[in-house]
């Protein structure tokens, strides 16, 4: 099966409740000892293969045989039949001799005359019946329209004759090329998705927000075909999802030729009418009729197209298939296309739809035209206000092509490149930068902005270490011409330097700090951005405060400045573009200075603004910053959902590196070593490809968390030690230091624990937040044994005032373990029980088990999870548990609930932990009645 069809299987189950129920009933029939036969029939890409897969995964307790017809083997007799029967041929000797000989001849095991189809059918019927004596049997035949004729005949015969044995036969074939051998069998017609499900599926495939009218037209013209809904946006560059303002859909040559032949057979006036309809992207019939009047094309010219099923003109003008629309448009001569757009521009109201009119005017213009280019610029401005960066990029790119003056041409090419970058079309952005440079019209500011964009593209496209020197160079160019933008650029250089970490080229954070020092405030105003950059320069470069010089600086001097800046960001929302530039680093610095509340507020805002703007370049970063915050808040389910979104966006943009962070960060808390190491191994591929020291540090921190949770403290210490050579990374490196102190103290290496505490305390004291001081108190208790109890109670008090539920649970665990070692068992049980319950509720099985082991050591048996505690399942957990009890696989659950299979797996692991079970088969008894509702 083609790869694109395989990719469409799971999403194609959206809105398939009725079809799935029919297939489930067929499976139940087979399990009850009776036969079931069904043919799934529908057009290409409609979801037949997804339903086949659904049956395969639901057929628990059944033996499953499966095969798919192959087009290249259609001329090979019995090739398909052999593929299906091969697993059963061990029982061939039990068949009557004529049947055995017929099978041997059909499969080339002996020479002779062509076997009789009826005898072959009986032989296959005998094989299936014998196999079913061992248990229910399900045979799945996909792409049945590509079965060789001989196999199709035999299978059709068996399907009609099989009775009263637990055998299921399910075929899937394409409408229009049905096999006669399967005619008359019970059929399930698979149609398109409903509008709501189609829109939801289209949204998952689009790399950026769609214009509502274009979305509705795509839904209408695909008739809810899942494969078309997935492939149309996936096959386009990000810039083409532009509300109809970009290029048409590229077509495979054979399909295009077929459509052209159909259109070419129509009367000339009908062809002209189709061209106007193809050039009008929203399917407005009023506009179409008005444009036809401008071109003096009679209305009845539509009749041949409608009669041939190529076009429908109702409430919306729709083509039979979106690819037909593109074929019509691309096949037309350029002068005809321009005429169509000119007519559409003339009949489009400039007050109601100025952008559409500007686009049609631009497409109707052959040579340079400054008036049209200016109109496109205004349309681009409006698009960007709406967050439509792809449409803005399309407007500006066309404006560039219509511009004659070298200076204006270069400016517009640069503006288009910037919009392409915001839309996630990084290669297009680089191409347009080349055009801007070659035009020879960029002034010093434009040259600096082009250098900046090259650095930005390098960063978001994954060439992280290369981005740092590029961004520093851009900032240096901007200083004399745009100090405010220079400040923004130094900030971006810091962000890149943090991400590059140990793999820095051209210097790390200190190199950025050295370059950024002495930059005066923009317009003399000191706001949150100015304070943040100055605090970072002080923290990483050791310089004096804003506008000053001297002093040792460093973290101790810089943290208060950063804290003040973060408070300013929380209190004041900046313009969209500034927030997209500054909030990623603001969130990172909130992590670095232990400011959980600012991290929470600003990461939520960043995600919201990124989504609103359709800023694909920023959204993955925003989601990762947010999911890490929710991870420390103990909301592992939210973390998993955010990570699924990161993966979806990463797939759309091809930037897989961001998807690794959440997976690696979440994995160790479950305590599953194999899954954690698998996530780390996948992350290493991205580390090598992109040079991200930050991601490498994340993997080392994750391993330290895993082994501390499992109580393997020597291994945790070894993992945490690997981060200590790079203290300038802060954030993750500091988190790893906390793991190191715990691992060293609990493995008996008190000297290393004390040394780690000496590194941590200056950071926590300079920060002064409850998160910082609560963490310090917990780790200090591991070293200063005489003061441990007081320190741990201080930690509880401080962390309760924050959203750091993971840290709070770990303090309860430490206090319980300390009290147990002091033989204060009753007191220990209270805190160990609290830790166990908190971690279990979060889904942190590793630390929950560690607390449980300590609880057992106090002499208290671990509390059984009764029906009362089982009622702690969240609504979503209960829903997923019930679907799993019914036999749905994780992919099926994901398709049902519109979540990823990985998210379904994560929630199910939480269910297992709360119910204290280890497999799906135990759900029937363990699941509370309330959850089943």
DRENDRENDREN-748041 format. One record per residue (C-alpha): residue in one letter; x, y, z. Coordinates in steps of 0.001 Angstrom, whole numbers, plus 500000, padded with zeros to 6 digits. Example, Ala and Ser with C-alpha at 12.3 -4.5 7.8 and 13.67 -1.06 7.14 Angstrom:
2
A512300495500507800/S513670498940507140/
This chain:
933
X500000500000500000/X501310503515499226/X502895505317502172/X500398508160502010/X497525505713502363/X499137504112505376/X499554507527506981/X495880508202506450/X494680505055508221/X494434506354511733/X493040509829511058/X490511508230508687/X488780506701511734/X487521510129512737/X483738510110512636/X483570506365511910/X481448505331514871/X478767503646512736/X481238501749510552/X483302500714513571/X480182499488515331/X479230497358512301/X482682495806512234/X482610495225515980/X479318493352515600/X480867491207512878/X483765490379515194/X481339489499517968/X479569487147515568/X482829485353514801/X483728485091518479/X480283483568519065/X481128480737516645/X479464481943513443/X480809483277510168/X480712486898509036/X481435488282505558/X481618491952504639/X482964494056501768/X484081497607502537/X483620499726499452/X484612503337498819/X486806505654496810/X490557505871497132/X491682507377500427/X488245507208502047/X489463505143505030/X488912501506504106/X492424500522505167/X491953502282508481/X488861500178509124/X490754497021508158/X493412497990510694/X490678498649513248/X489453495064512890/X492981493662513088/X493607495428516372/X490192494629517838/X490367490927516943/X491683489913520335/X491327486184520907/X491219485561517171/X493838484360514747/X494270486993512054/X495321486321508470/X495803489283506202/X496977490242502767/X496571493052500285/X496181492950496543/X499184494289494654/X498703495979491322/X501934494630489868/X500827491064490676/X497370491211489155/X498502489080486237/X499975486351488463/X497310483657489046/X496702482730492668/X499430485093493919/X497007486769496321/X495485483491497463/X498901482100498303/X499680485168500370/X496575484593502450/X496855480808502797/X500589480445503419/X500245480306507233/X497680477496506914/X499521475211504486/X500841473073507299/X497392471483507433/X497162470719503736/X497767466998504213/X494519466661506142/X492520467706503097/X490954465221500659/X493381464355497854/X491629466290495062/X491600469422497159/X495197468911498276/X496305468434494664/X494382471484493536/X496097473677496105/X499506472211495251/X498931472978491564/X497629476466492235/X500673477326494321/X503198475815491888/X504112472908494122/X503401470442491346/X502843470673487602/X499572469816485928/X496442471302484518/X494993474443485929/X493053473474489051/X489294473707489068/X488033476823490834/X485294474943492674/X487750472371493996/X490109475133495020/X487271476874496773/X486417473754498697/X490074473299499597/X490300476806500973/X487026476338502799/X488451473178504370/X491675474920505428/X489779477787507028/X487384475459508816/X490223473338510244/X492043476417511427/X488874477737513062/X488646474592515175/X491588475974517144/X489855479299517684/X488098482140515837/X489783483136512558/X489652486531510847/X490832487013507237/X491497490584506104/X491925491352502399/X492822494949501584/X492931496463498074/X490735493638496794/X490349495470493487/X493984494497492811/X493488490777493489/X494445488580490602/X491313487238488939/X491903483633489985/X492283484465493640/X489268486770493556/X487093483996492156/X488147481494494808/X487737483936497647/X484324484984496362/X483259481368496246/X484385480730499814/X482672483915501026/X479369482674499655/X479647479157501027/X481148479525504442/X478609478907507168/X478433478189510889/X482164478296511550/X483952481056513458/X485553482633510375/X485357486280509378/X486133487480505848/X486585491219505368/X487418492718501977/X488153496332501077/X487841497467497473/X487730500717495579/X484569502079494080/X484596501981490298/X487011499052489978/X485044496456491944/X485712492761491456/X482800490871489926/X483698487910492128/X482714489916495206/X479503491316493784/X476414490626495838/X478245490024499109/X477169492045502166/X478613495511501655/X479426498449503888/X479697501624501824/X482376503896503298/X481626507530502616/X483353510788503427/X483635512304506859/X481051514722508143/X481906518409507943/X482921518727511601/X485226515703511510/X486611516769508127/X487456520226509463/X489110518710512518/X491183516362510372/X492150519152507983/X493278521247510931/X495632518475512077/X497285518339508656/X497643522065508020/X500929523608509123/X499187526877509936/X495676528327510351/X493473528218507240/X491246530939505900/X487745529760506890/X486384530091503376/X489240528110501879/X488871525520504619/X485181525133503857/X485839524846500149/X488473522153500652/X486078520253502891/X483318520544500319/X485438519559497334/X487123516606499030/X483699515349500170/X485300514415503479/X487908512119501919/X490488511660504705/X493437511044502403/X492686514151500364/X492217516207503537/X495583515022504800/X497539515182501574/X496373518514500183/X497914520608502984/X500827518216503564/X501946518475499977/X502120522252500110/X504799524547501429/X503711526417504519/X503404529578502444/X500769527993500218/X498233527631503034/X497405531247502462/X493692531551502076/X493822531112498328/X496512533706497721/X499328531264496921/X500101528865494090/X497758526036493166/X498078522425494202/X500807520495492342/X499398517487490508/X500805514138489547/X501218514225485786/X498900511297485063/X496029512740487055/X496532516137485503/X496547514636482007/X493325512779482729/X491596515915483944/X492881517905480990/X491450515374478587/X488044515611480215/X488072519383480189/X489441519533476647/X486404517658475367/X484078520416476587/X482911523397474478/X485305526388474517/X482872528593476480/X482538525883479115/X486311525662479406/X486502529431479923/X483783529186482564/X485712526452484391/X488828528619484339/X487000531524485981/X485592529144488603/X489085527752489223/X490552531240489603/X487898532177492189/X489139530304495285/X486209530612497701/X483450529200495469/X481151532256495585/X478526531732492844/X477579535429492795/X481139536437491961/X481327533735489332/X478170534882487501/X479271538522487627/X482706537679486266/X481165535597483496/X479036538586482526/X482188540732482350/X483692538189479961/X480449537758478017/X480303534037478793/X476722532761478839/X475441531169482036/X474303528051480200/X477965527306479430/X477988525597482819/X475580522897481710/X478106520554479990/X480415520744483032/X477567520000485409/X476257517210483226/X479689515626483184/X479934515835486950/X482912518195486821/X481281521177488500/X478377521932490795/X476891525395491120/X474674525542494152/X475168527484497355/X478882527080496628/X480702526446493372/X482600523191493744/X484680521016491478/X484385517249491589/X487851517114493120/X490315519818494212/X492906518432491809/X490520519076488930/X490411522746489856/X494202522947489776/X494363521093486488/X491926523529484872/X493887526520486108/X497331525235485183/X496268524081481726/X494945527481480704/X497161529849478670/X498580532751480717/X496542535388478883/X493309533507479649/X494269533268483321/X494980536994483476/X491651537752481846/X489821535616484380/X491530537346487308/X490882540766485785/X487178540026485549/X487107538741489125/X488951541836490351/X486445544075488590/X483464542409490291/X485013542093493773/X483889544835496162/X487017546710497384/X485236547624500611/X484000544113501435/X486980542063500278/X489954544310499465/X492512541537499871/X490836539251497365/X490525542130494904/X494216543005495342/X495184539417494683/X493092539158491537/X494524542464490282/X498035541186490894/X497371537973489004/X495900539976486127/X499007542146485827/X501683541120483356/X504523543578484001/X505709545842486844/X502938547926488391/X503708550005491473/X500052550767492211/X499165547099492383/X502299546344494422/X501306548986496961/X497818547531497166/X499373544135497874/X501518545639500618/X498425547020502299/X496780543614502022/X499867542030503590/X499657544420506521/X496024543480507085/X496880539792506852/X499614540057509457/X497297541864511834/X495006538847511558/X497983536557512164/X497957535367508559/X501677535223507911/X501382532783504983/X498930535053503164/X501090538077503928/X504094536281502472/X502141535499499298/X501049539139498919/X504570540454499433/X506192537913497142/X503840538929494334/X504427542602495141/X508157541991494752/X507624540507491310/X505636543594490246/X508268546066491485/X510749547695489108/X512717550036491397/X515731548084492850/X515428549594496312/X511707548924496683/X512146545488495139/X514806544585497706/X512695545918500584/X509667543921499505/X511720540773498974/X513083541167502506/X509592541750503926/X508329538681502086/X511240536641503431/X510359537746506956/X506739536704506469/X507842533363504997/X509980532808508073/X507056533559510390/X504956531097508411/X507575528360508779/X508663528371505100/X512362528564505879/X513771527537502506/X511572530086500750/X512776532725503187/X516407532039502325/X515631532201498593/X513970535585498999/X516903536842501061/X519096535968498111/X516811537980495840/X516894540928498248/X520672540881498318/X521094540501494583/X518827543475493888/X521528545748495260/X518989548048496856/X519268547262500570/X520379550107502817/X522427549428505975/X519256548747507964/X517978546319505361/X521339544573505216/X521304544184508993/X517743542844508922/X518708540312506243/X521634539157508400/X519253538830511339/X516840536699509357/X519635534345508305/X520486533814511952/X516847533263512859/X516386530710510106/X519526528875511215/X518171528693514754/X514626527524514091/X515697525183511285/X517907523331513752/X521392524676512956/X521540526015516476/X525244526461517034/X525614528258513690/X522931530724514682/X524844532305517590/X527611534052515571/X525113534971512842/X522852536656515363/X525733538456517082/X526858539753513659/X523324540932512902/X523078542712516252/X526371544482515621/X525070545685512236/X521849546904513854/X523440548858516706/X524143552042514729/X520913551998512712/X518276550454515009/X519354550102518662/X515960548728519698/X516140545916517159/X519766545324518106/X518587544715521648/X516020542212520376/X518707540477518351/X521095540138521259/X518219538528523097/X517748536022520286/X521493535343520335/X521216534540524035/X518375532147523294/X520420530393520627/X523458530253522910/X521412528623525652/X520090526028523229/X523548525310521755/X524967524882525237/X528218522953525203/X528160522731521397/X528540526472520981/X530338527914517971/X531673531445518174/X531103531646521914/X528287530898524305/X526221533198526522/X529310535086527639/X530186535989524036/X526702537414523605/X526963539302526889/X530301540832525890/X528856541955522549/X525694543364524118/X527276545479526857/X527032549221526636/X523933549272524438/X521846552268525550/X518104551921526109/X515925552491523070/X514623556102523070/X515887556426526627/X513073554214527910/X513744551297530221/X511043548659529965/X510875544914530539/X512884544038527390/X515690546446528310/X515804545189531885/X515807541563530812/X518659541970528362/X520687543953530876/X520091541346533564/X521201538597531217/X524330540504530228/X525176541004533899/X524416537394534768/X526476535870531967/X529131538498531373/X529879539825534832/X529233543465533949/X527597546290535849/X523968547310535725/X521998549099533051/X524026551934531526/X526834551422534022/X530137549619534241/X532300547880536756/X531392545366539404/X531739541609539415/X528253540892538130/X527443537259537536/X524355535392538616/X524139537068542014/X524049540549540484/X521955539630537472/X519144537633539115/X517416540634540739/X517459542509537434/X515982539516535662/X513317539178538354/X512308542820537940/X512097542377534171/X509915539292534531/X507531541153536800/X507312543821534110/X506485541262531427/X503739539814533621/X502214543229534242/X502454544552530698/X501492542872527444/X503680543983524553/X502760544163520865/X502441540767519225/X505744540810517371/X507670541831520495/X506059539137522591/X506878536461520021/X510481537682520100/X510933538187523840/X508712535758525700/X510668532592524761/X513769533974526445/X511740535482529293/X510333532027530045/X513798530515529889/X515141533120532304/X512194532541534648/X513323528910534794/X516901530028535416/X516022532271538370/X513472529884539964/X510485532148539216/X507761529540538763/X504851531973538704/X506335534134535944/X507221531003533986/X503625529815534327/X502002533092533284/X504391533938530458/X504528530448528940/X500726530308528820/X500634533714527148/X503330532743524668/X501441529637523573/X498230531627523205/X499851534406521159/X501742531924518961/X498544530065518146/X496627533266517492/X499286534496515105/X499829531172513386/X503530531692514147/X504778528209513276/X508393529227513844/X507691530058517504/X504894527642518437/X507014524493519033/X509331526446521343/X506341527920523149/X504758524516523645/X507960523008525038/X508379525857527518/X504785525407528587/X504889521635528916/X507997521779531102/X506176524175533404/X503162521856533610/X505498518933534226/X506850520560537385/X503301521477538352/X502583517742538412/X500093517929535537/X501571515041533583/X498388514587531557/X498560518191530346/X502250517715529644/X501502514676527496/X498784516517525565/X501085519479524917/X503814517113523813/X501439515506521330/X500839518961519881/X504575519584519681/X504930516352517730/X502133517330515354/X503649520744514688/X507095519184514347/X505781516790511732/X504207519658509820/X507376521742509820/X509949518962509683/X511621520293512871/X511783517133514944/X514200518489517521/X511533520261519576/X509469517082519834/X512317515395521724/X512245517699524750/X508823516823526082/X509192513114525408/X512519512962527215/X511381515149530106/X508198513176530759/X509528509645530306/X511590509131533509/X508764509863535932/X506987506655534943/X509990504637536128/X510068502647532897/X513758502427532142/X513396500921528679/X510943503591527517/X513115506353528929/X516247505057527229/X514329504697523957/X513249508338524161/X516818509385524912/X518143507363521988/X515762509113519608/X516782512456521061/X520433511698520415/X519715511668516686/X518497515251516975/X521447516214519177/X523865515022516516/X521900516563513661/X521428519997515225/X524187520419517783/X521924521063520751/X523817520889524018/X520627521860525822/X518895518714524593/X521885516617525621/X521680518116529104/X517967517297529123/X518716513631528463/X521312513500531241/X518937515183533691/X516212512707532676/X518438509751533430/X519282511227536827/X515561511622537584/X514861508069536428/X517509506474538621/X516727508631541660/X513117507516541306/X514167503877541042/X516468504227544055/X519597503500541991/X521490506452543348/X524978505624542077/X523658505583538495/X521752508808539117/X524937510431540368/X526859509316537293/X524207510804534976/X523987514101536857/X527777514487536965/X527849514703533167/X526197518132533258/X528516519766535761/X531139520980533274/X528601523359531762/X527166525450534628/X526550528400532278/X523620526468530794/X521694527160534029/X518086525914534036/X518378522241533177/X521937522163534439/X520732523493537790/X517946520916537900/X520558518249537289/X522582519691540187/X519594519145542492/X519422515514541328/X523169515197541874/X522961516334545502/X520175513857546228/X521960511000544473/X525286511723546152/X523778512015549633/X521694508856549358/X524539506847547857/X526813507814550752/X529056510294548916/X528577513109551402/X531564515081550155/X530130515296546639/X526722516184548042/X528236519004550086/X530173520269547070/X527014520262544994/X525141522156547701/X527915524764547743/X527313525285544013/X523546525502544418/X523208527851547390/X524547531045545720/X521960530563542964/X519017529918545269/X519954532733547644/X520317535210544784/X516925534197543460/X515166534308546819/X511920532761545543/X509989530123547435/X510838527623544699/X514538528373545069/X514660528485548859/X512295525518549228/X514538523464546956/X517623524624548829/X516115523646552170/X515286520149550904/X518746519551549485/X520478521146552485/X518642518641554706/X520431515838552885/X523789517288553936/X523108518971557276/X521640516027559154/X521226517723562529/X518999520411561047/X517242518110558560/X513777518052560086/X513498521811560386/X514848522314556884/X512397519838555405/X509448521496557128/X510701524841555812/X510813523303552345/X507199522123552679/X506080525568553813/X507790527338550928/X506847524919548177/X503195524899549243/X503169528573548280/X504196527699544711/X502759525603541921/X505693523184542208/X503763520075543178/X506525517739542020/X508985519479544328/X506471519438547163/X505878515702546751/X509618515060546759/X509993516991550007/X507283514844551620/X509217511817550382/X512510513071551831/X510914513962555156/X509251510560555372/X512502508780554543/X514409510871557116/X511822510177559829/X511956506461559040/X515733506479559442/X515171508196562803/X512813505328563773/X509858507711563986/X507680505377562037/X504272506851562725/X505407510325561689/X507187508882558660/X504077507099557438/X502105510337557148/X504616511949554791/X505416508787552850/X501734508137552307/X501250511725551123/X504213511427548751/X502949508122547396/X499470509473546783/X500701512692545174/X503045510900542797/X500470508246541971/X497895510919541143/X500389512678538883/X501468509510537124/X504955509505538656/X505113505776539269/X508866505712539929/X508737508005542967/X505370506602544071/X506962503150544222/X509980504530546072/X507624506052548647/X505733502756548821/X508906500816549539/X509795503156552373/X506247502911553683/X506552499136553815/X509822499544555710/X507945501420558446/X505864498319559024/X502741499601557294/X501440497575554408/X501011499652551281/X497424500811551117/X495271498863548699/X493686500999546054/X490033500435546937/X487047501498544917/X487189504811546784/X490706505516545564/X489874504144542162/X487304506895541938/X490255509287541689/X490380508609537956/X489885511806536018/X487103511985533474/X489519511435530603/X491300508580532386/X487967506892533028/X487000507310529392/X490259505830528131/X490123502990530651/X486647502030529492/X487692502009525826/X490690499834526693/X488395497493528643/X486278497180525512/X489331496013523615/X490382499150521744/X494090499561521106/X495929502783521903/X495764503964518269/X492023503272518222/X491552505143521482/X493541508037520054/X491406508086516913/X488202507970518985/X489196510770521335/X491276512868518893/X494469512397520865/X497715510742519859/X498283507042520622/X501190508081522835/X498910510303524879/X496429507448525181/X499247505169526355/X500337507737528923/X496836508118530386/X496413504347530470/X499663504007532417/X498211506418534978/X495075504282535151/X497185501165535755/X499064502941538532/X495915504187540262/X494160500827539974/X497298498853540845/X497054496566537843/X499528495631535144/X497519494653532063/X494381495452530102/X492876492076530921/X492559493164534555/X490449496206533708/X487199494226533704/X487452493554537439/X489465496589538535/X487578499340536750/X485030501058538969/X481453501109537804/X481466504891537665/X484295504879535163/X482354502605532868/X479604505142532501/
